[in-house]
Amino acid sequence: MPGDPIPGHGRRARSIGGMADLYALDLAFDLLDTTPDDVLAEVRRQLTGDGLLSTRGPAWRVGGMLVGEFAPTDRGGWALTTRQEVHEEQLPEVEDLLLLLAPHVRPPGPVGRLRHYENESPDLLVLRDGRVVQLALDRR
C-alpha cells in the first residue's frame, strides 16, 4: 500500500531503502530554534569527519556533487541541506538520524528524497506519525 514503510533486511526492520547498492540521498529541511544542543551537535558530527553526511566532491555513481550545509536561519532555527551517496547498509543510520531530528523539523512532512542509482525517479522521504515513510513517485 502506498505510504507504508518498506520492510528492511538485517538486524532490524527499516522503512527506507529496499534495493542493494548505492543511493542518492537528498535532505533539505529546517529545525526549530528550540532544538536541543545535543541534537544540533549530532547533526554537526554527521557533517564532519567520517559522519554519514560528511562526503564532499563528485559522486561516484549517482552523479553530481556531494554537499552538506548546516547553518542558522534569519527566522530563527537551523537549515540543513545535504546530498550524499549512501550504501544500502547505511540506510538504518539515515533513518535513525531522521527519527532523532523528526520532533524538531519545521514544518513536519517531506524531508528529502532517496534514489537508487539505477532508477530515474526518486522516492520522497516523509516524516509521518513518528516514522520515516518512503513514498514512490513512480510505478517501478
The first five atom37 places (N, CA, C, CB, O) and aatype in JSON, in Angstrom:
{
  "aatype": [12, 14, 7, 3, 14, 9, 14, 7, 8, 7, 1, 1, 0, 1, 15, 9, 7, 7, 12, 0, 3, 10, 18, 0, 10, 3, 10, 0, 13, 3, 10, 10, 3, 16, 16, 14, 3, 3, 19, 10, 0, 6, 19, 1, 1, 5, 10, 16, 7, 3, 7, 10, 10, 15, 16, 1, 7, 14, 0, 17, 1, 19, 7, 7, 12, 10, 19, 7, 6, 13, 0, 14, 16, 3, 1, 7, 7, 17, 0, 10, 16, 16, 1, 5, 6, 19, 8, 6, 6, 5, 10, 14, 6, 19, 6, 3, 10, 10, 10, 10, 10, 0, 14, 8, 19, 1, 14, 14, 7, 14, 19, 7, 1, 10, 1, 8, 18, 6, 2, 6, 15, 14, 3, 10, 10, 19, 10, 1, 3, 7, 1, 19, 19, 5, 10, 0, 10, 3, 1, 1],
  "atom_mask": [
    [1, 1, 1, 1, 1],
    [1, 1, 1, 1, 1],
    [1, 1, 1, 0, 1],
    [1, 1, 1, 1, 1],
    [1, 1, 1, 1, 1],
    [1, 1, 1, 1, 1],
    [1, 1, 1, 1, 1],
    [1, 1, 1, 0, 1],
    [1, 1, 1, 1, 1],
    [1, 1, 1, 0, 1],
    [1, 1, 1, 1, 1],
    [1, 1, 1, 1, 1],
    [1, 1, 1, 1, 1],
    [1, 1, 1, 1, 1],
    [1, 1, 1, 1, 1],
    [1, 1, 1, 1, 1],
    [1, 1, 1, 0, 1],
    [1, 1, 1, 0, 1],
    [1, 1, 1, 1, 1],
    [1, 1, 1, 1, 1],
    [1, 1, 1, 1, 1],
    [1, 1, 1, 1, 1],
    [1, 1, 1, 1, 1],
    [1, 1, 1, 1, 1],
    [1, 1, 1, 1, 1],
    [1, 1, 1, 1, 1],
    [1, 1, 1, 1, 1],
    [1, 1, 1, 1, 1],
    [1, 1, 1, 1, 1],
    [1, 1, 1, 1, 1],
    [1, 1, 1, 1, 1],
    [1, 1, 1, 1, 1],
    [1, 1, 1, 1, 1],
    [1, 1, 1, 1, 1],
    [1, 1, 1, 1, 1],
    [1, 1, 1, 1, 1],
    [1, 1, 1, 1, 1],
    [1, 1, 1, 1, 1],
    [1, 1, 1, 1, 1],
    [1, 1, 1, 1, 1],
    [1, 1, 1, 1, 1],
    [1, 1, 1, 1, 1],
    [1, 1, 1, 1, 1],
    [1, 1, 1, 1, 1],
    [1, 1, 1, 1, 1],
    [1, 1, 1, 1, 1],
    [1, 1, 1, 1, 1],
    [1, 1, 1, 1, 1],
    [1, 1, 1, 0, 1],
    [1, 1, 1, 1, 1],
    [1, 1, 1, 0, 1],
    [1, 1, 1, 1, 1],
    [1, 1, 1, 1, 1],
    [1, 1, 1, 1, 1],
    [1, 1, 1, 1, 1],
    [1, 1, 1, 1, 1],
    [1, 1, 1, 0, 1],
    [1, 1, 1, 1, 1],
    [1, 1, 1, 1, 1],
    [1, 1, 1, 1, 1],
    [1, 1, 1, 1, 1],
    [1, 1, 1, 1, 1],
    [1, 1, 1, 0, 1],
    [1, 1, 1, 0, 1],
    [1, 1, 1, 1, 1],
    [1, 1, 1, 1, 1],
    [1, 1, 1, 1, 1],
    [1, 1, 1, 0, 1],
    [1, 1, 1, 1, 1],
    [1, 1, 1, 1, 1],
    [1, 1, 1, 1, 1],
    [1, 1, 1, 1, 1],
    [1, 1, 1, 1, 1],
    [1, 1, 1, 1, 1],
    [1, 1, 1, 1, 1],
    [1, 1, 1, 0, 1],
    [1, 1, 1, 0, 1],
    [1, 1, 1, 1, 1],
    [1, 1, 1, 1, 1],
    [1, 1, 1, 1, 1],
    [1, 1, 1, 1, 1],
    [1, 1, 1, 1, 1],
    [1, 1, 1, 1, 1],
    [1, 1, 1, 1, 1],
    [1, 1, 1, 1, 1],
    [1, 1, 1, 1, 1],
    [1, 1, 1, 1, 1],
    [1, 1, 1, 1, 1],
    [1, 1, 1, 1, 1],
    [1, 1, 1, 1, 1],
    [1, 1, 1, 1, 1],
    [1, 1, 1, 1, 1],
    [1, 1, 1, 1, 1],
    [1, 1, 1, 1, 1],
    [1, 1, 1, 1, 1],
    [1, 1, 1, 1, 1],
    [1, 1, 1, 1, 1],
    [1, 1, 1, 1, 1],
    [1, 1, 1, 1, 1],
    [1, 1, 1, 1, 1],
    [1, 1, 1, 1, 1],
    [1, 1, 1, 1, 1],
    [1, 1, 1, 1, 1],
    [1, 1, 1, 1, 1],
    [1, 1, 1, 1, 1],
    [1, 1, 1, 1, 1],
    [1, 1, 1, 1, 1],
    [1, 1, 1, 1, 1],
    [1, 1, 1, 0, 1],
    [1, 1, 1, 1, 1],
    [1, 1, 1, 1, 1],
    [1, 1, 1, 0, 1],
    [1, 1, 1, 1, 1],
    [1, 1, 1, 1, 1],
    [1, 1, 1, 1, 1],
    [1, 1, 1, 1, 1],
    [1, 1, 1, 1, 1],
    [1, 1, 1, 1, 1],
    [1, 1, 1, 1, 1],
    [1, 1, 1, 1, 1],
    [1, 1, 1, 1, 1],
    [1, 1, 1, 1, 1],
    [1, 1, 1, 1, 1],
    [1, 1, 1, 1, 1],
    [1, 1, 1, 1, 1],
    [1, 1, 1, 1, 1],
    [1, 1, 1, 1, 1],
    [1, 1, 1, 1, 1],
    [1, 1, 1, 1, 1],
    [1, 1, 1, 0, 1],
    [1, 1, 1, 1, 1],
    [1, 1, 1, 1, 1],
    [1, 1, 1, 1, 1],
    [1, 1, 1, 1, 1],
    [1, 1, 1, 1, 1],
    [1, 1, 1, 1, 1],
    [1, 1, 1, 1, 1],
    [1, 1, 1, 1, 1],
    [1, 1, 1, 1, 1],
    [1, 1, 1, 1, 1]
  ],
  "atom_positions": [
    [[0.85, -1.17, 0.0], [0.0, 0.0, 0.0], [0.9, 1.24, 0.0], [-0.97, -0.01, 1.22], [1.86, 1.28, 0.76]],
    [[0.6, 2.26, -0.84], [1.43, 3.46, -0.88], [1.51, 4.12, 0.48], [0.89, 4.44, -1.91], [0.52, 4.22, 1.2]],
    [[2.7, 4.57, 0.83], [2.9, 5.26, 2.09], [3.23, 4.36, 3.25], [0.0, 0.0, 0.0], [3.58, 4.85, 4.33]],
    [[3.13, 3.05, 3.07], [3.5, 2.13, 4.13], [5.02, 2.0, 4.19], [2.84, 0.74, 3.92], [5.68, 2.12, 3.16]],
    [[5.57, 1.76, 5.37], [7.01, 1.54, 5.46], [7.4, 0.31, 4.65], [7.45, 1.37, 6.93], [6.63, -0.64, 4.53]],
    [[8.58, 0.36, 4.09], [9.09, -0.77, 3.32], [9.91, -1.63, 4.26], [9.94, -0.29, 2.1], [10.83, -1.13, 4.9]],
    [[9.6, -2.95, 4.35], [10.37, -3.79, 5.26], [11.83, -3.87, 4.84], [9.76, -5.19, 5.31], [12.15, -3.93, 3.65]],
    [[12.72, -3.85, 5.84], [14.14, -3.9, 5.56], [14.72, -5.28, 5.8], [0.0, 0.0, 0.0], [14.0, -6.25, 6.05]],
    [[16.02, -5.33, 5.72], [16.75, -6.58, 5.94], [17.73, -6.35, 7.07], [17.47, -7.06, 4.65], [17.9, -5.21, 7.51]],
    [[18.38, -7.39, 7.55], [19.4, -7.23, 8.57], [18.84, -7.31, 9.97], [0.0, 0.0, 0.0], [17.83, -7.98, 10.21]],
    [[19.5, -6.62, 10.9], [19.19, -6.81, 12.32], [17.86, -6.22, 12.74], [20.26, -6.21, 13.14], [17.32, -6.63, 13.77]],
    [[17.3, -5.27, 11.98], [16.0, -4.72, 12.35], [15.28, -4.28, 11.09], [16.15, -3.53, 13.34], [15.9, -3.99, 10.07]],
    [[13.98, -4.24, 11.17], [13.21, -3.76, 10.03], [13.45, -2.27, 9.87], [11.7, -4.07, 10.2], [13.59, -1.54, 10.85]],
    [[13.48, -1.83, 8.64], [13.61, -0.39, 8.4], [12.56, 0.01, 7.38], [15.04, -0.02, 7.9], [12.01, -0.83, 6.67]],
    [[12.3, 1.28, 7.32], [11.23, 1.73, 6.45], [11.73, 2.49, 5.23], [10.29, 2.59, 7.22], [10.92, 2.95, 4.43]],
    [[13.05, 2.63, 5.07], [13.54, 3.26, 3.85], [14.53, 2.33, 3.18], [14.19, 4.61, 4.16], [15.18, 1.52, 3.83]],
    [[14.64, 2.46, 1.88], [15.54, 1.61, 1.1], [14.77, 0.48, 0.46], [0.0, 0.0, 0.0], [13.56, 0.57, 0.26]],
    [[15.47, -0.59, 0.14], [14.8, -1.73, -0.42], [15.6, -2.44, -1.5], [0.0, 0.0, 0.0], [15.29, -3.59, -1.82]],
    [[16.59, -1.8, -2.08], [17.42, -2.43, -3.1], [18.88, -2.35, -2.64], [17.23, -1.74, -4.49], [19.24, -1.51, -1.81]],
    [[19.69, -3.22, -3.18], [21.11, -3.21, -2.82], [21.84, -2.1, -3.57], [21.76, -4.57, -3.12], [21.34, -1.57, -4.57]],
    [[22.99, -1.76, -3.08], [23.95, -0.87, -3.71], [23.81, 0.57, -3.26], [23.81, -0.95, -5.19], [23.5, 0.83, -2.1]],
    [[24.03, 1.51, -4.17], [24.14, 2.92, -3.79], [22.88, 3.72, -4.07], [25.29, 3.55, -4.51], [22.12, 3.45, -5.01]],
    [[22.68, 4.72, -3.23], [21.53, 5.62, -3.33], [22.0, 7.06, -3.3], [20.51, 5.36, -2.2], [22.99, 7.39, -2.64]],
    [[21.29, 7.92, -4.02], [21.44, 9.36, -3.87], [20.47, 9.78, -2.77], [21.16, 10.15, -5.23], [19.27, 9.52, -2.87]],
    [[20.99, 10.42, -1.74], [20.18, 10.89, -0.63], [20.23, 12.41, -0.62], [20.68, 10.31, 0.74], [21.29, 13.01, -0.49]],
    [[19.06, 13.04, -0.77], [18.94, 14.49, -0.73], [18.06, 14.86, 0.45], [18.36, 15.07, -2.07], [16.91, 14.42, 0.52]],
    [[18.58, 15.65, 1.37], [17.81, 16.11, 2.52], [17.81, 17.63, 2.53], [18.39, 15.55, 3.86], [18.84, 18.26, 2.27]],
    [[16.66, 18.23, 2.83], [16.57, 19.69, 2.94], [15.38, 20.01, 3.84], [16.41, 20.37, 1.53], [14.23, 19.75, 3.48]],
    [[15.67, 20.58, 5.01], [14.61, 20.95, 5.94], [15.17, 21.89, 7.0], [13.98, 19.7, 6.61], [16.38, 22.05, 7.13]],
    [[14.26, 22.5, 7.74], [14.63, 23.41, 8.83], [14.35, 22.75, 10.17], [13.87, 24.74, 8.71], [13.42, 21.96, 10.31]],
    [[15.17, 23.1, 11.15], [14.97, 22.67, 12.53], [14.55, 23.87, 13.37], [16.26, 22.01, 13.11], [15.0, 24.99, 13.13]],
    [[13.7, 23.63, 14.34], [13.22, 24.68, 15.22], [14.35, 25.31, 16.03], [12.16, 24.13, 16.16], [15.38, 24.67, 16.26]],
    [[14.16, 26.55, 16.45], [15.18, 27.2, 17.28], [15.24, 26.61, 18.68], [14.9, 28.69, 17.38], [16.17, 26.9, 19.44]],
    [[14.27, 25.78, 19.04], [14.27, 25.09, 20.34], [14.94, 23.72, 20.29], [12.84, 24.93, 20.84], [14.92, 22.98, 21.27]],
    [[15.54, 23.37, 19.15], [16.22, 22.09, 19.02], [17.33, 22.0, 20.06], [16.8, 21.9, 17.58], [18.17, 22.91, 20.14]],
    [[17.36, 20.92, 20.86], [18.37, 20.79, 21.92], [19.81, 20.8, 21.38], [18.13, 19.51, 22.7], [20.07, 20.35, 20.26]],
    [[20.71, 21.3, 22.19], [22.12, 21.38, 21.8], [22.71, 20.03, 21.43], [22.92, 22.0, 22.92], [23.53, 19.95, 20.51]],
    [[22.31, 18.96, 22.13], [22.88, 17.64, 21.81], [22.42, 17.16, 20.43], [22.48, 16.62, 22.88], [23.17, 16.44, 19.76]],
    [[21.23, 17.52, 20.01], [20.73, 17.16, 18.67], [21.5, 17.96, 17.62], [19.19, 17.42, 18.55], [21.9, 17.41, 16.6]],
    [[21.69, 19.25, 17.86], [22.47, 20.07, 16.93], [23.9, 19.56, 16.82], [22.47, 21.55, 17.39], [24.48, 19.55, 15.73]],
    [[24.48, 19.13, 17.94], [25.83, 18.58, 17.93], [25.9, 17.31, 17.09], [26.3, 18.29, 19.37], [26.89, 17.08, 16.4]],
    [[24.87, 16.49, 17.15], [24.84, 15.26, 16.35], [24.79, 15.58, 14.86], [23.64, 14.38, 16.74], [25.46, 14.92, 14.06]],
    [[24.02, 16.58, 14.47], [23.98, 16.99, 13.06], [25.38, 17.44, 12.63], [22.95, 18.14, 12.84], [25.86, 17.03, 11.58]],
    [[26.01, 18.27, 13.43], [27.37, 18.74, 13.1], [28.35, 17.57, 13.01], [27.86, 19.75, 14.16], [29.21, 17.55, 12.12]],
    [[28.24, 16.61, 13.91], [29.12, 15.43, 13.88], [28.93, 14.64, 12.59], [28.86, 14.52, 15.1], [29.9, 14.17, 11.99]],
    [[27.68, 14.49, 12.16], [27.4, 13.73, 10.94], [27.92, 14.44, 9.69], [25.9, 13.5, 10.81], [28.15, 13.79, 8.67]],
    [[28.1, 15.75, 9.76], [28.58, 16.53, 8.62], [30.1, 16.61, 8.55], [28.01, 17.92, 8.67], [30.64, 17.17, 7.59]],
    [[30.81, 16.07, 9.54], [32.27, 16.18, 9.57], [32.91, 14.81, 9.74], [32.71, 17.11, 10.72], [32.24, 13.82, 10.05]],
    [[34.22, 14.77, 9.53], [34.98, 13.53, 9.74], [34.45, 12.38, 8.93], [0.0, 0.0, 0.0], [34.33, 12.46, 7.71]],
    [[34.12, 11.29, 9.62], [33.57, 10.11, 8.97], [32.05, 10.05, 9.09], [34.18, 8.86, 9.56], [31.46, 8.98, 8.94]],
    [[31.42, 11.17, 9.37], [29.97, 11.2, 9.55], [29.22, 10.79, 8.29], [0.0, 0.0, 0.0], [29.75, 10.84, 7.18]],
    [[28.0, 10.4, 8.48], [27.12, 9.94, 7.41], [26.93, 10.99, 6.31], [25.77, 9.55, 7.98], [26.74, 10.64, 5.15]],
    [[26.99, 12.26, 6.67], [26.73, 13.36, 5.73], [27.99, 14.16, 5.42], [25.66, 14.28, 6.29], [27.91, 15.33, 5.06]],
    [[29.16, 13.53, 5.56], [30.43, 14.27, 5.51], [31.12, 14.29, 4.15], [31.36, 13.7, 6.5], [32.04, 15.09, 3.97]],
    [[30.73, 13.47, 3.21], [31.45, 13.38, 1.94], [31.21, 14.63, 1.1], [31.02, 12.13, 1.17], [30.09, 15.13, 1.02]],
    [[32.27, 15.12, 0.47], [32.21, 16.29, -0.4], [32.9, 15.95, -1.72], [32.86, 17.54, 0.27], [33.8, 15.12, -1.76]],
    [[32.47, 16.61, -2.79], [33.1, 16.43, -4.09], [32.22, 15.62, -5.03], [0.0, 0.0, 0.0], [31.05, 15.38, -4.73]],
    [[32.78, 15.21, -6.17], [32.0, 14.47, -7.16], [31.51, 13.13, -6.61], [32.82, 14.24, -8.42], [32.24, 12.42, -5.92]],
    [[30.26, 12.8, -6.93], [29.7, 11.5, -6.55], [30.31, 10.41, -7.41], [28.15, 11.5, -6.68], [30.72, 10.65, -8.54]],
    [[30.35, 9.2, -6.87], [30.95, 8.08, -7.59], [29.97, 7.47, -8.58], [31.42, 7.02, -6.61], [30.33, 7.25, -9.74]],
    [[28.7, 7.18, -8.16], [27.74, 6.51, -9.04], [26.48, 7.3, -9.31], [27.36, 5.21, -8.45], [25.85, 7.09, -10.35]],
    [[26.1, 8.19, -8.44], [24.78, 8.83, -8.58], [24.83, 10.14, -9.35], [24.19, 9.07, -7.22], [23.79, 10.74, -9.59]],
    [[26.01, 10.6, -9.74], [26.15, 11.84, -10.49], [26.09, 13.06, -9.6], [0.0, 0.0, 0.0], [25.62, 13.0, -8.47]],
    [[26.57, 14.17, -10.13], [26.53, 15.43, -9.4], [27.56, 15.49, -8.29], [0.0, 0.0, 0.0], [28.49, 14.68, -8.2]],
    [[27.37, 16.49, -7.44], [28.28, 16.75, -6.33], [27.66, 16.31, -5.01], [28.66, 18.22, -6.27], [26.44, 16.32, -4.85]],
    [[28.52, 15.93, -4.08], [28.1, 15.6, -2.72], [28.4, 16.8, -1.84], [28.83, 14.3, -2.19], [29.53, 17.29, -1.8]],
    [[27.38, 17.27, -1.13], [27.49, 18.51, -0.36], [26.81, 18.34, 0.99], [26.86, 19.7, -1.12], [26.07, 17.38, 1.21]],
    [[27.06, 19.27, 1.88], [26.38, 19.3, 3.17], [26.56, 20.65, 3.82], [0.0, 0.0, 0.0], [27.68, 21.1, 4.05]],
    [[25.45, 21.31, 4.13], [25.48, 22.63, 4.77], [24.49, 22.65, 5.92], [25.15, 23.75, 3.75], [23.39, 22.11, 5.83]],
    [[24.9, 23.28, 7.01], [24.06, 23.41, 8.2], [24.36, 24.76, 8.82], [24.3, 22.25, 9.22], [25.5, 25.05, 9.18]],
    [[23.33, 25.6, 8.93], [23.57, 26.96, 9.42], [22.31, 27.52, 10.06], [24.04, 27.88, 8.27], [21.2, 27.05, 9.78]],
    [[22.48, 28.52, 10.93], [21.31, 29.18, 11.5], [20.57, 29.96, 10.41], [21.71, 30.13, 12.66], [21.17, 30.41, 9.44]],
    [[19.25, 30.1, 10.58], [18.45, 30.86, 9.62], [18.16, 32.25, 10.17], [17.13, 30.11, 9.31], [18.29, 32.5, 11.37]],
    [[17.77, 33.15, 9.29], [17.41, 34.51, 9.7], [16.12, 34.54, 10.51], [17.26, 35.4, 8.47], [15.88, 35.48, 11.27]],
    [[15.29, 33.51, 10.37], [14.0, 33.45, 11.07], [14.1, 32.75, 12.41], [12.97, 32.74, 10.22], [13.1, 32.59, 13.11]],
    [[15.29, 32.32, 12.78], [15.46, 31.51, 13.99], [15.45, 30.05, 13.6], [0.0, 0.0, 0.0], [14.78, 29.67, 12.64]],
    [[16.16, 29.26, 14.3], [16.27, 27.84, 13.96], [17.46, 27.58, 13.06], [0.0, 0.0, 0.0], [18.38, 28.39, 12.96]],
    [[17.43, 26.42, 12.42], [18.57, 25.93, 11.66], [18.1, 25.35, 10.33], [19.34, 24.87, 12.46], [17.0, 24.82, 10.24]],
    [[18.94, 25.46, 9.31], [18.64, 24.88, 8.0], [19.7, 23.83, 7.67], [18.61, 25.99, 6.9], [20.89, 24.06, 7.84]],
    [[19.23, 22.67, 7.21], [20.12, 21.58, 6.78], [19.82, 21.25, 5.33], [19.96, 20.32, 7.69], [18.66, 21.02, 4.96]],
    [[20.86, 21.22, 4.52], [20.75, 20.76, 3.14], [21.96, 19.87, 2.89], [20.69, 21.95, 2.12], [23.09, 20.27, 3.14]],
    [[21.7, 18.67, 2.39], [22.8, 17.76, 2.1], [22.43, 16.85, 0.95], [23.17, 16.92, 3.35], [21.26, 16.49, 0.77]],
    [[23.42, 16.48, 0.17], [23.27, 15.48, -0.88], [24.43, 14.52, -0.71], [23.24, 16.13, -2.34], [25.6, 14.92, -0.75]],
    [[24.1, 13.26, -0.51], [25.11, 12.25, -0.24], [24.85, 11.0, -1.07], [25.15, 11.9, 1.25], [23.75, 10.78, -1.56]],
    [[25.89, 10.21, -1.21], [25.81, 8.9, -1.83], [25.93, 7.9, -0.69], [26.94, 8.69, -2.94], [26.97, 7.82, -0.04]],
    [[24.87, 7.14, -0.44], [24.88, 6.21, 0.69], [24.68, 4.78, 0.2], [23.79, 6.58, 1.71], [23.97, 4.53, -0.77]],
    [[25.33, 3.87, 0.89], [25.19, 2.44, 0.59], [23.97, 1.91, 1.34], [26.47, 1.65, 0.98], [23.57, 2.46, 2.37]],
    [[23.39, 0.85, 0.83], [22.22, 0.25, 1.45], [22.45, -0.02, 2.94], [21.85, -1.04, 0.74], [21.54, 0.15, 3.75]],
    [[23.66, -0.45, 3.31], [23.95, -0.76, 4.72], [23.88, 0.47, 5.61], [25.33, -1.38, 4.83], [23.75, 0.34, 6.83]],
    [[23.95, 1.67, 5.04], [23.89, 2.91, 5.82], [22.45, 3.41, 6.0], [24.72, 3.99, 5.14], [22.23, 4.35, 6.78]],
    [[21.49, 2.82, 5.31], [20.11, 3.32, 5.39], [19.53, 3.27, 6.8], [19.24, 2.52, 4.47], [18.78, 4.19, 7.16]],
    [[19.83, 2.26, 7.62], [19.34, 2.33, 9.01], [19.89, 3.54, 9.76], [19.71, 1.05, 9.75], [19.19, 4.12, 10.59]],
    [[21.14, 3.93, 9.49], [21.71, 5.12, 10.13], [21.0, 6.38, 9.66], [23.21, 5.22, 9.82], [20.77, 7.29, 10.46]],
    [[20.66, 6.43, 8.37], [19.9, 7.58, 7.84], [18.56, 7.67, 8.56], [19.69, 7.44, 6.31], [18.16, 8.75, 9.0]],
    [[17.89, 6.55, 8.67], [16.59, 6.53, 9.34], [16.72, 6.95, 10.81], [15.95, 5.14, 9.25], [15.91, 7.73, 11.3]],
    [[17.73, 6.44, 11.5], [17.94, 6.82, 12.9], [18.16, 8.32, 13.05], [19.14, 6.05, 13.49], [17.61, 8.95, 13.95]],
    [[18.95, 8.9, 12.15], [19.2, 10.34, 12.21], [17.91, 11.12, 11.97], [20.27, 10.74, 11.17], [17.62, 12.08, 12.68]],
    [[17.14, 10.71, 10.97], [15.88, 11.41, 10.69], [14.9, 11.28, 11.85], [15.25, 10.86, 9.41], [14.17, 12.23, 12.15]],
    [[14.87, 10.13, 12.5], [13.97, 9.96, 13.65], [14.42, 10.82, 14.83], [13.91, 8.49, 14.07], [13.58, 11.31, 15.59]],
    [[15.73, 11.0, 15.0], [16.24, 11.89, 16.04], [15.82, 13.33, 15.77], [17.77, 11.79, 16.13], [15.47, 14.07, 16.69]],
    [[15.86, 13.72, 14.5], [15.55, 15.1, 14.12], [14.05, 15.37, 13.99], [16.23, 15.43, 12.82], [13.62, 16.51, 14.07]],
    [[13.26, 14.33, 13.78], [11.83, 14.47, 13.47], [11.07, 15.42, 14.39], [11.18, 13.13, 13.52], [10.31, 16.25, 13.89]],
    [[11.22, 15.34, 15.72], [10.44, 16.23, 16.58], [10.8, 17.71, 16.43], [10.62, 15.82, 18.01], [10.09, 18.58, 16.92]],
    [[11.91, 17.98, 15.75], [12.41, 19.35, 15.66], [12.29, 19.93, 14.24], [13.85, 19.39, 16.1], [12.66, 21.08, 14.01]],
    [[11.78, 19.13, 13.29], [11.65, 19.58, 11.91], [10.45, 20.52, 11.8], [11.49, 18.38, 10.94], [9.39, 20.27, 12.36]],
    [[10.66, 21.61, 11.06], [9.61, 22.6, 10.86], [9.46, 22.85, 9.37], [9.92, 23.93, 11.61], [10.48, 23.14, 8.73]],
    [[8.3, 22.77, 8.77], [7.13, 22.07, 9.28], [7.31, 20.57, 9.07], [5.83, 22.57, 8.58], [8.16, 20.17, 8.27]],
    [[6.52, 19.74, 9.76], [6.63, 18.3, 9.53], [6.17, 17.97, 8.11], [5.78, 17.52, 10.57], [5.42, 18.73, 7.5]],
    [[6.61, 16.86, 7.6], [6.24, 16.44, 6.25], [7.45, 15.97, 5.49], [0.0, 0.0, 0.0], [8.32, 15.31, 6.06]],
    [[7.53, 16.3, 4.19], [8.66, 15.84, 3.37], [9.98, 16.41, 3.88], [8.45, 16.25, 1.9], [10.08, 17.6, 4.21]],
    [[10.99, 15.56, 3.94], [12.32, 15.98, 4.38], [13.4, 15.71, 3.35], [12.67, 15.29, 5.67], [14.53, 16.18, 3.49]],
    [[13.08, 14.95, 2.3], [14.1, 14.66, 1.31], [13.66, 13.63, 0.29], [0.0, 0.0, 0.0], [12.48, 13.29, 0.17]],
    [[14.68, 13.15, -0.43], [14.45, 12.15, -1.48], [15.54, 11.09, -1.4], [14.43, 12.81, -2.89], [16.65, 11.34, -0.93]],
    [[15.19, 9.9, -1.87], [16.14, 8.79, -1.92], [15.97, 8.13, -3.28], [15.9, 7.76, -0.75], [14.86, 7.75, -3.66]],
    [[17.08, 7.99, -4.03], [17.01, 7.4, -5.37], [18.11, 6.36, -5.53], [17.14, 8.48, -6.47], [19.29, 6.66, -5.37]],
    [[17.7, 5.12, -5.85], [18.68, 4.1, -6.19], [19.38, 4.54, -7.46], [18.0, 2.68, -6.37], [18.74, 5.09, -8.36]],
    [[20.68, 4.32, -7.55], [21.45, 4.86, -8.66], [20.97, 4.39, -10.03], [22.89, 4.5, -8.49], [21.25, 5.06, -11.02]],
    [[20.27, 3.26, -10.12], [19.78, 2.77, -11.41], [18.39, 3.3, -11.76], [19.75, 1.26, -11.4], [17.94, 3.11, -12.89]],
    [[17.71, 3.94, -10.83], [16.36, 4.44, -11.08], [16.39, 5.88, -11.57], [15.5, 4.33, -9.82], [17.27, 6.66, -11.21]],
    [[15.4, 6.22, -12.39], [15.28, 7.59, -12.88], [14.6, 8.49, -11.87], [14.51, 7.62, -14.19], [14.95, 9.67, -11.75]],
    [[13.63, 7.95, -11.14], [12.83, 8.77, -10.21], [13.18, 8.46, -8.77], [11.34, 8.54, -10.45], [13.39, 7.31, -8.4]],
    [[13.25, 9.51, -7.95], [13.49, 9.28, -6.52], [12.2, 8.94, -5.79], [14.14, 10.52, -5.89], [11.11, 9.12, -6.33]],
    [[12.35, 8.45, -4.58], [11.22, 8.28, -3.66], [11.27, 9.45, -2.68], [11.28, 6.89, -2.91], [12.35, 9.9, -2.29]],
    [[10.11, 9.92, -2.3], [10.01, 11.01, -1.34], [10.14, 10.45, 0.07], [8.67, 11.77, -1.5], [9.54, 9.42, 0.38]],
    [[10.92, 11.09, 0.93], [11.04, 10.72, 2.34], [10.19, 11.7, 3.15], [12.54, 10.73, 2.82], [10.39, 12.91, 3.09]],
    [[9.25, 11.14, 3.91], [8.29, 11.95, 4.66], [8.3, 11.5, 6.11], [6.87, 11.84, 4.06], [8.33, 10.3, 6.4]],
    [[8.29, 12.46, 7.03], [8.11, 12.15, 8.45], [6.62, 12.12, 8.72], [8.85, 13.19, 9.38], [5.92, 13.11, 8.52]],
    [[6.14, 10.96, 9.17], [4.71, 10.8, 9.41], [4.5, 9.96, 10.66], [4.02, 10.14, 8.18], [4.98, 8.83, 10.74]],
    [[3.79, 10.52, 11.62], [3.44, 9.8, 12.84], [4.66, 9.17, 13.52], [2.42, 8.72, 12.53], [4.6, 8.03, 13.97]],
    [[5.75, 9.91, 13.59], [6.93, 9.44, 14.3], [7.77, 8.42, 13.56], [0.0, 0.0, 0.0], [8.64, 7.79, 14.16]],
    [[7.52, 8.24, 12.27], [8.35, 7.32, 11.49], [8.72, 7.94, 10.16], [7.61, 5.98, 11.28], [8.12, 8.93, 9.73]],
    [[9.7, 7.35, 9.51], [10.12, 7.79, 8.19], [9.42, 6.9, 7.17], [11.69, 7.73, 8.03], [9.56, 5.67, 7.2]],
    [[8.67, 7.52, 6.27], [7.94, 6.79, 5.25], [8.54, 7.13, 3.89], [6.41, 7.12, 5.28], [8.83, 8.29, 3.6]],
    [[8.74, 6.1, 3.07], [9.28, 6.26, 1.72], [8.12, 6.12, 0.74], [10.4, 5.2, 1.43], [7.49, 5.07, 0.66]],
    [[7.84, 7.2, -0.01], [6.74, 7.21, -0.96], [7.3, 7.17, -2.38], [5.84, 8.46, -0.76], [8.04, 8.07, -2.78]],
    [[6.96, 6.14, -3.13], [7.42, 6.03, -4.52], [6.71, 7.06, -5.38], [7.18, 4.6, -5.07], [5.49, 7.22, -5.28]],
    [[7.47, 7.76, -6.21], [6.89, 8.76, -7.09], [6.58, 8.19, -8.47], [7.82, 9.94, -7.23], [6.01, 8.89, -9.31]],
    [[6.94, 6.95, -8.72], [6.6, 6.29, -9.98], [6.26, 4.83, -9.72], [7.76, 6.41, -11.0], [6.44, 4.33, -8.61]],
    [[5.77, 4.17, -10.74], [5.45, 2.74, -10.63], [6.62, 1.94, -11.17], [4.12, 2.38, -11.4], [6.8, 1.85, -12.39]],
    [[7.41, 1.37, -10.29], [8.55, 0.57, -10.75], [8.13, -0.84, -11.0], [9.69, 0.6, -9.74], [8.95, -1.67, -11.39]]
  ]
}
